[in-house]
Amino acid sequence: MEEVLENGMKFLNGLMSMSTGKPLIPDGQEKSISVNKKTGEVTMKFKLPGF
């Protein structure tokens, strides 16, 4: 599941880069998704443009 979500974030990052010229996921950030296997909690990290 984590791999599928990560690929989805990469896709969104590509769309954002093409439309605004700014990436959704900052350079150097390896993972934008993490899943806590004990609790099932999913954490997504990304930067909104303009903030």
N, CA, C, O and CB atoms as a CASP TS submission, in Angstrom:
PFRMAT TS
TARGET T0000
AUTHOR 0000-0000-0000
METHOD Language model
MODEL 1
PARENT N/A
ATOM      1  N   MET     1       0.817  -1.184   0.000  1.00  0.00           N
ATOM      2  CA  MET     1       0.000   0.000   0.000  1.00  0.00           C
ATOM      3  C   MET     1       0.873   1.265   0.000  1.00  0.00           C
ATOM      4  O   MET     1       0.580   2.239  -0.694  1.00  0.00           O
ATOM      5  CB  MET     1      -0.936  -0.012   1.205  1.00  0.00           C
ATOM      6  N   GLU     2       1.929   1.227   0.778  1.00  0.00           N
ATOM      7  CA  GLU     2       2.815   2.385   0.869  1.00  0.00           C
ATOM      8  C   GLU     2       3.423   2.720  -0.502  1.00  0.00           C
ATOM      9  O   GLU     2       3.549   3.889  -0.867  1.00  0.00           O
ATOM     10  CB  GLU     2       3.931   2.123   1.899  1.00  0.00           C
ATOM     11  N   GLU     3       3.793   1.693  -1.240  1.00  0.00           N
ATOM     12  CA  GLU     3       4.392   1.902  -2.560  1.00  0.00           C
ATOM     13  C   GLU     3       3.383   2.536  -3.528  1.00  0.00           C
ATOM     14  O   GLU     3       3.741   3.419  -4.308  1.00  0.00           O
ATOM     15  CB  GLU     3       4.907   0.563  -3.132  1.00  0.00           C
ATOM     16  N   VAL     4       2.143   2.092  -3.478  1.00  0.00           N
ATOM     17  CA  VAL     4       1.097   2.654  -4.346  1.00  0.00           C
ATOM     18  C   VAL     4       0.861   4.125  -4.008  1.00  0.00           C
ATOM     19  O   VAL     4       0.763   4.957  -4.910  1.00  0.00           O
ATOM     20  CB  VAL     4      -0.224   1.853  -4.203  1.00  0.00           C
ATOM     21  N   LEU     5       0.770   4.449  -2.725  1.00  0.00           N
ATOM     22  CA  LEU     5       0.574   5.839  -2.307  1.00  0.00           C
ATOM     23  C   LEU     5       1.764   6.706  -2.708  1.00  0.00           C
ATOM     24  O   LEU     5       1.591   7.848  -3.134  1.00  0.00           O
ATOM     25  CB  LEU     5       0.355   5.917  -0.791  1.00  0.00           C
ATOM     26  N   GLU     6       2.964   6.164  -2.571  1.00  0.00           N
ATOM     27  CA  GLU     6       4.182   6.903  -2.939  1.00  0.00           C
ATOM     28  C   GLU     6       4.186   7.208  -4.440  1.00  0.00           C
ATOM     29  O   GLU     6       4.554   8.309  -4.850  1.00  0.00           O
ATOM     30  CB  GLU     6       5.452   6.093  -2.553  1.00  0.00           C
ATOM     31  N   ASN     7       3.776   6.230  -5.258  1.00  0.00           N
ATOM     32  CA  ASN     7       3.701   6.459  -6.701  1.00  0.00           C
ATOM     33  C   ASN     7       2.646   7.506  -7.036  1.00  0.00           C
ATOM     34  O   ASN     7       2.835   8.297  -7.960  1.00  0.00           O
ATOM     35  CB  ASN     7       3.395   5.151  -7.434  1.00  0.00           C
ATOM     36  N   GLY     8       1.551   7.521  -6.308  1.00  0.00           N
ATOM     37  CA  GLY     8       0.525   8.538  -6.497  1.00  0.00           C
ATOM     38  C   GLY     8       1.052   9.931  -6.178  1.00  0.00           C
ATOM     39  O   GLY     8       0.751  10.888  -6.891  1.00  0.00           O
ATOM     40  N   MET     9       1.834  10.047  -5.114  1.00  0.00           N
ATOM     41  CA  MET     9       2.425  11.338  -4.762  1.00  0.00           C
ATOM     42  C   MET     9       3.436  11.789  -5.812  1.00  0.00           C
ATOM     43  O   MET     9       3.529  12.980  -6.107  1.00  0.00           O
ATOM     44  CB  MET     9       3.096  11.260  -3.390  1.00  0.00           C
ATOM     45  N   LYS    10       4.189  10.855  -6.375  1.00  0.00           N
ATOM     46  CA  LYS    10       5.140  11.204  -7.440  1.00  0.00           C
ATOM     47  C   LYS    10       4.384  11.721  -8.664  1.00  0.00           C
ATOM     48  O   LYS    10       4.830  12.662  -9.320  1.00  0.00           O
ATOM     49  CB  LYS    10       6.016   9.975  -7.824  1.00  0.00           C
ATOM     50  N   PHE    11       3.243  11.108  -8.969  1.00  0.00           N
ATOM     51  CA  PHE    11       2.418  11.555 -10.086  1.00  0.00           C
ATOM     52  C   PHE    11       1.916  12.977  -9.835  1.00  0.00           C
ATOM     53  O   PHE    11       2.012  13.834 -10.713  1.00  0.00           O
ATOM     54  CB  PHE    11       1.230  10.593 -10.303  1.00  0.00           C
ATOM     55  N   LEU    12       1.380  13.226  -8.638  1.00  0.00           N
ATOM     56  CA  LEU    12       0.895  14.564  -8.287  1.00  0.00           C
ATOM     57  C   LEU    12       2.031  15.585  -8.313  1.00  0.00           C
ATOM     58  O   LEU    12       1.834  16.730  -8.720  1.00  0.00           O
ATOM     59  CB  LEU    12       0.234  14.548  -6.900  1.00  0.00           C
ATOM     60  N   ASN    13       3.214  15.168  -7.881  1.00  0.00           N
ATOM     61  CA  ASN    13       4.381  16.042  -7.906  1.00  0.00           C
ATOM     62  C   ASN    13       4.719  16.438  -9.346  1.00  0.00           C
ATOM     63  O   ASN    13       5.053  17.593  -9.610  1.00  0.00           O
ATOM     64  CB  ASN    13       5.588  15.349  -7.240  1.00  0.00           C
ATOM     65  N   GLY    14       4.634  15.487 -10.268  1.00  0.00           N
ATOM     66  CA  GLY    14       4.894  15.763 -11.668  1.00  0.00           C
ATOM     67  C   GLY    14       3.877  16.737 -12.247  1.00  0.00           C
ATOM     68  O   GLY    14       4.242  17.653 -12.984  1.00  0.00           O
ATOM     69  N   LEU    15       2.598  16.543 -11.914  1.00  0.00           N
ATOM     70  CA  LEU    15       1.555  17.463 -12.384  1.00  0.00           C
ATOM     71  C   LEU    15       1.774  18.870 -11.843  1.00  0.00           C
ATOM     72  O   LEU    15       1.634  19.851 -12.573  1.00  0.00           O
ATOM     73  CB  LEU    15       0.169  16.956 -11.969  1.00  0.00           C
ATOM     74  N   MET    16       2.112  18.961 -10.585  1.00  0.00           N
ATOM     75  CA  MET    16       2.342  20.260  -9.956  1.00  0.00           C
ATOM     76  C   MET    16       3.537  20.957 -10.585  1.00  0.00           C
ATOM     77  O   MET    16       3.497  22.159 -10.847  1.00  0.00           O
ATOM     78  CB  MET    16       2.557  20.099  -8.448  1.00  0.00           C
ATOM     79  N   SER    17       4.595  20.201 -10.824  1.00  0.00           N
ATOM     80  CA  SER    17       5.796  20.777 -11.438  1.00  0.00           C
ATOM     81  C   SER    17       5.498  21.298 -12.842  1.00  0.00           C
ATOM     82  O   SER    17       5.986  22.362 -13.224  1.00  0.00           O
ATOM     83  CB  SER    17       6.923  19.732 -11.492  1.00  0.00           C
ATOM     84  N   MET    18       4.704  20.560 -13.610  1.00  0.00           N
ATOM     85  CA  MET    18       4.370  20.989 -14.963  1.00  0.00           C
ATOM     86  C   MET    18       3.464  22.214 -14.963  1.00  0.00           C
ATOM     87  O   MET    18       3.622  23.100 -15.803  1.00  0.00           O
ATOM     88  CB  MET    18       3.705  19.855 -15.720  1.00  0.00           C
ATOM     89  N   SER    19       2.524  22.272 -14.037  1.00  0.00           N
ATOM     90  CA  SER    19       1.549  23.364 -14.057  1.00  0.00           C
ATOM     91  C   SER    19       2.057  24.650 -13.410  1.00  0.00           C
ATOM     92  O   SER    19       1.705  25.741 -13.858  1.00  0.00           O
ATOM     93  CB  SER    19       0.294  22.927 -13.366  1.00  0.00           C
ATOM     94  N   THR    20       2.870  24.543 -12.373  1.00  0.00           N
ATOM     95  CA  THR    20       3.309  25.746 -11.659  1.00  0.00           C
ATOM     96  C   THR    20       4.815  25.983 -11.734  1.00  0.00           C
ATOM     97  O   THR    20       5.285  27.081 -11.436  1.00  0.00           O
ATOM     98  CB  THR    20       2.896  25.656 -10.219  1.00  0.00           C
ATOM     99  N   GLY    21       5.563  24.973 -12.124  1.00  0.00           N
ATOM    100  CA  GLY    21       7.019  25.083 -12.130  1.00  0.00           C
ATOM    101  C   GLY    21       7.639  24.854 -10.768  1.00  0.00           C
ATOM    102  O   GLY    21       8.858  24.935 -10.616  1.00  0.00           O
ATOM    103  N   LYS    22       6.803  24.566  -9.769  1.00  0.00           N
ATOM    104  CA  LYS    22       7.295  24.310  -8.407  1.00  0.00           C
ATOM    105  C   LYS    22       6.894  22.893  -8.000  1.00  0.00           C
ATOM    106  O   LYS    22       5.757  22.479  -8.224  1.00  0.00           O
ATOM    107  CB  LYS    22       6.726  25.366  -7.388  1.00  0.00           C
ATOM    108  N   PRO    23       7.828  22.149  -7.401  1.00  0.00           N
ATOM    109  CA  PRO    23       7.489  20.785  -6.996  1.00  0.00           C
ATOM    110  C   PRO    23       6.611  20.757  -5.749  1.00  0.00           C
ATOM    111  O   PRO    23       6.674  21.646  -4.899  1.00  0.00           O
ATOM    112  CB  PRO    23       8.756  19.986  -6.747  1.00  0.00           C
ATOM    113  N   LEU    24       5.799  19.720  -5.665  1.00  0.00           N
ATOM    114  CA  LEU    24       4.975  19.486  -4.479  1.00  0.00           C
ATOM    115  C   LEU    24       5.827  18.890  -3.361  1.00  0.00           C
ATOM    116  O   LEU    24       5.620  19.177  -2.182  1.00  0.00           O
ATOM    117  CB  LEU    24       3.788  18.550  -4.812  1.00  0.00           C
ATOM    118  N   ILE    25       6.786  18.057  -3.755  1.00  0.00           N
ATOM    119  CA  ILE    25       7.689  17.401  -2.808  1.00  0.00           C
ATOM    120  C   ILE    25       9.057  18.056  -2.949  1.00  0.00           C
ATOM    121  O   ILE    25       9.635  18.023  -4.035  1.00  0.00           O
ATOM    122  CB  ILE    25       7.769  15.846  -3.062  1.00  0.00           C
ATOM    123  N   PRO    26       9.592  18.651  -1.884  1.00  0.00           N
ATOM    124  CA  PRO    26      10.891  19.329  -1.963  1.00  0.00           C
ATOM    125  C   PRO    26      12.018  18.391  -2.373  1.00  0.00           C
ATOM    126  O   PRO    26      12.000  17.205  -2.040  1.00  0.00           O
ATOM    127  CB  PRO    26      11.225  19.963  -0.630  1.00  0.00           C
ATOM    128  N   ASP    27      13.007  18.930  -3.103  1.00  0.00           N
ATOM    129  CA  ASP    27      14.180  18.139  -3.479  1.00  0.00           C
ATOM    130  C   ASP    27      14.879  17.636  -2.229  1.00  0.00           C
ATOM    131  O   ASP    27      14.986  18.349  -1.231  1.00  0.00           O
ATOM    132  CB  ASP    27      15.154  18.968  -4.346  1.00  0.00           C
ATOM    133  N   GLY    28      15.347  16.414  -2.295  1.00  0.00           N
ATOM    134  CA  GLY    28      16.059  15.826  -1.167  1.00  0.00           C
ATOM    135  C   GLY    28      15.164  15.049  -0.218  1.00  0.00           C
ATOM    136  O   GLY    28      15.653  14.271   0.601  1.00  0.00           O
ATOM    137  N   GLN    29      13.861  15.252  -0.321  1.00  0.00           N
ATOM    138  CA  GLN    29      12.933  14.494   0.532  1.00  0.00           C
ATOM    139  C   GLN    29      12.681  13.160  -0.152  1.00  0.00           C
ATOM    140  O   GLN    29      12.054  13.109  -1.210  1.00  0.00           O
ATOM    141  CB  GLN    29      11.577  15.280   0.777  1.00  0.00           C
ATOM    142  N   GLU    30      13.169  12.078   0.450  1.00  0.00           N
ATOM    143  CA  GLU    30      13.063  10.769  -0.182  1.00  0.00           C
ATOM    144  C   GLU    30      11.645  10.216  -0.147  1.00  0.00           C
ATOM    145  O   GLU    30      11.122   9.771  -1.168  1.00  0.00           O
ATOM    146  CB  GLU    30      14.001   9.800   0.487  1.00  0.00           C
ATOM    147  N   LYS    31      11.032  10.244   1.013  1.00  0.00           N
ATOM    148  CA  LYS    31       9.702   9.654   1.149  1.00  0.00           C
ATOM    149  C   LYS    31       8.691  10.722   1.514  1.00  0.00           C
ATOM    150  O   LYS    31       8.924  11.541   2.403  1.00  0.00           O
ATOM    151  CB  LYS    31       9.703   8.539   2.205  1.00  0.00           C
ATOM    152  N   SER    32       7.573  10.706   0.822  1.00  0.00           N
ATOM    153  CA  SER    32       6.511  11.643   1.143  1.00  0.00           C
ATOM    154  C   SER    32       5.371  10.940   1.881  1.00  0.00           C
ATOM    155  O   SER    32       4.461  11.596   2.389  1.00  0.00           O
ATOM    156  CB  SER    32       5.988  12.312  -0.132  1.00  0.00           C
ATOM    157  N   ILE    33       5.418   9.612   1.942  1.00  0.00           N
ATOM    158  CA  ILE    33       4.388   8.804   2.594  1.00  0.00           C
ATOM    159  C   ILE    33       5.050   7.889   3.616  1.00  0.00           C
ATOM    160  O   ILE    33       6.082   7.277   3.340  1.00  0.00           O
ATOM    161  CB  ILE    33       3.578   7.973   1.552  1.00  0.00           C
ATOM    162  N   SER    34       4.455   7.802   4.782  1.00  0.00           N
ATOM    163  CA  SER    34       4.899   6.798   5.748  1.00  0.00           C
ATOM    164  C   SER    34       3.666   6.155   6.381  1.00  0.00           C
ATOM    165  O   SER    34       2.667   6.820   6.652  1.00  0.00           O
ATOM    166  CB  SER    34       5.826   7.433   6.843  1.00  0.00           C
ATOM    167  N   VAL    35       3.763   4.860   6.605  1.00  0.00           N
ATOM    168  CA  VAL    35       2.655   4.102   7.187  1.00  0.00           C
ATOM    169  C   VAL    35       3.134   3.473   8.483  1.00  0.00           C
ATOM    170  O   VAL    35       4.118   2.733   8.495  1.00  0.00           O
ATOM    171  CB  VAL    35       2.126   3.013   6.199  1.00  0.00           C
ATOM    172  N   ASN    36       2.425   3.773   9.594  1.00  0.00           N
ATOM    173  CA  ASN    36       2.708   3.142  10.881  1.00  0.00           C
ATOM    174  C   ASN    36       2.015   1.788  10.869  1.00  0.00           C
ATOM    175  O   ASN    36       0.788   1.713  10.924  1.00  0.00           O
ATOM    176  CB  ASN    36       2.225   4.034  12.096  1.00  0.00           C
ATOM    177  N   LYS    37       2.794   0.729  10.799  1.00  0.00           N
ATOM    178  CA  LYS    37       2.227  -0.611  10.671  1.00  0.00           C
ATOM    179  C   LYS    37       1.440  -1.060  11.906  1.00  0.00           C
ATOM    180  O   LYS    37       0.547  -1.901  11.799  1.00  0.00           O
ATOM    181  CB  LYS    37       3.329  -1.596  10.397  1.00  0.00           C
ATOM    182  N   LYS    38       1.769  -0.503  13.075  1.00  0.00           N
ATOM    183  CA  LYS    38       1.036  -0.870  14.291  1.00  0.00           C
ATOM    184  C   LYS    38      -0.352  -0.244  14.336  1.00  0.00           C
ATOM    185  O   LYS    38      -1.332  -0.913  14.661  1.00  0.00           O
ATOM    186  CB  LYS    38       1.823  -0.453  15.523  1.00  0.00           C
ATOM    187  N   THR    39      -0.431   1.052  14.006  1.00  0.00           N
ATOM    188  CA  THR    39      -1.706   1.770  14.119  1.00  0.00           C
ATOM    189  C   THR    39      -2.443   1.909  12.799  1.00  0.00           C
ATOM    190  O   THR    39      -3.639   2.202  12.788  1.00  0.00           O
ATOM    191  CB  THR    39      -1.469   3.132  14.691  1.00  0.00           C
ATOM    192  N   GLY    40      -1.745   1.701  11.676  1.00  0.00           N
ATOM    193  CA  GLY    40      -2.356   1.885  10.368  1.00  0.00           C
ATOM    194  C   GLY    40      -2.416   3.347   9.943  1.00  0.00           C
ATOM    195  O   GLY    40      -3.008   3.672   8.914  1.00  0.00           O
ATOM    196  N   GLU    41      -1.806   4.230  10.732  1.00  0.00           N
ATOM    197  CA  GLU    41      -1.819   5.652  10.430  1.00  0.00           C
ATOM    198  C   GLU    41      -0.932   5.950   9.222  1.00  0.00           C
ATOM    199  O   GLU    41       0.208   5.492   9.144  1.00  0.00           O
ATOM    200  CB  GLU    41      -1.358   6.465  11.649  1.00  0.00           C
ATOM    201  N   VAL    42      -1.480   6.731   8.279  1.00  0.00           N
ATOM    202  CA  VAL    42      -0.743   7.135   7.082  1.00  0.00           C
ATOM    203  C   VAL    42      -0.424   8.618   7.206  1.00  0.00           C
ATOM    204  O   VAL    42      -1.309   9.428   7.481  1.00  0.00           O
ATOM    205  CB  VAL    42      -1.562   6.838   5.773  1.00  0.00           C
ATOM    206  N   THR    43       0.854   8.975   7.002  1.00  0.00           N
ATOM    207  CA  THR    43       1.294  10.364   7.060  1.00  0.00           C
ATOM    208  C   THR    43       1.828  10.756   5.689  1.00  0.00           C
ATOM    209  O   THR    43       2.683  10.075   5.122  1.00  0.00           O
ATOM    210  CB  THR    43       2.378  10.572   8.166  1.00  0.00           C
ATOM    211  N   MET    44       1.304  11.881   5.158  1.00  0.00           N
ATOM    212  CA  MET    44       1.757  12.393   3.877  1.00  0.00           C
ATOM    213  C   MET    44       2.429  13.730   4.107  1.00  0.00           C
ATOM    214  O   MET    44       1.888  14.582   4.812  1.00  0.00           O
ATOM    215  CB  MET    44       0.585  12.522   2.871  1.00  0.00           C
ATOM    216  N   LYS    45       3.618  13.927   3.514  1.00  0.00           N
ATOM    217  CA  LYS    45       4.357  15.192   3.670  1.00  0.00           C
ATOM    218  C   LYS    45       4.527  15.827   2.312  1.00  0.00           C
ATOM    219  O   LYS    45       5.064  15.211   1.391  1.00  0.00           O
ATOM    220  CB  LYS    45       5.742  14.966   4.345  1.00  0.00           C
ATOM    221  N   PHE    46       4.064  17.078   2.184  1.00  0.00           N
ATOM    222  CA  PHE    46       4.259  17.838   0.962  1.00  0.00           C
ATOM    223  C   PHE    46       4.123  19.315   1.281  1.00  0.00           C
ATOM    224  O   PHE    46       3.595  19.688   2.329  1.00  0.00           O
ATOM    225  CB  PHE    46       3.251  17.409  -0.132  1.00  0.00           C
ATOM    226  N   LYS    47       4.603  20.155   0.368  1.00  0.00           N
ATOM    227  CA  LYS    47       4.579  21.595   0.583  1.00  0.00           C
ATOM    228  C   LYS    47       3.588  22.231  -0.387  1.00  0.00           C
ATOM    229  O   LYS    47       3.673  22.018  -1.596  1.00  0.00           O
ATOM    230  CB  LYS    47       5.995  22.206   0.407  1.00  0.00           C
ATOM    231  N   LEU    48       2.656  23.004   0.140  1.00  0.00           N
ATOM    232  CA  LEU    48       1.717  23.711  -0.708  1.00  0.00           C
ATOM    233  C   LEU    48       2.392  24.965  -1.266  1.00  0.00           C
ATOM    234  O   LEU    48       3.122  25.642  -0.542  1.00  0.00           O
ATOM    235  CB  LEU    48       0.430  24.072   0.076  1.00  0.00           C
ATOM    236  N   PRO    49       2.159  25.282  -2.530  1.00  0.00           N
ATOM    237  CA  PRO    49       2.783  26.471  -3.112  1.00  0.00           C
ATOM    238  C   PRO    49       2.288  27.736  -2.418  1.00  0.00           C
ATOM    239  O   PRO    49       1.113  27.854  -2.070  1.00  0.00           O
ATOM    240  CB  PRO    49       2.495  26.546  -4.619  1.00  0.00           C
ATOM    241  N   GLY    50       3.202  28.668  -2.228  1.00  0.00           N
ATOM    242  CA  GLY    50       2.834  29.941  -1.615  1.00  0.00           C
ATOM    243  C   GLY    50       2.991  29.968  -0.106  1.00  0.00           C
ATOM    244  O   GLY    50       2.733  30.998   0.516  1.00  0.00           O
ATOM    245  N   PHE    51       3.409  28.857   0.502  1.00  0.00           N
ATOM    246  CA  PHE    51       3.577  28.816   1.945  1.00  0.00           C
ATOM    247  C   PHE    51       5.006  28.522   2.309  1.00  0.00           C
ATOM    248  O   PHE    51       5.339  28.447   3.492  1.00  0.00           O
ATOM    249  CB  PHE    51       2.660  27.785   2.562  1.00  0.00           C
TER
END
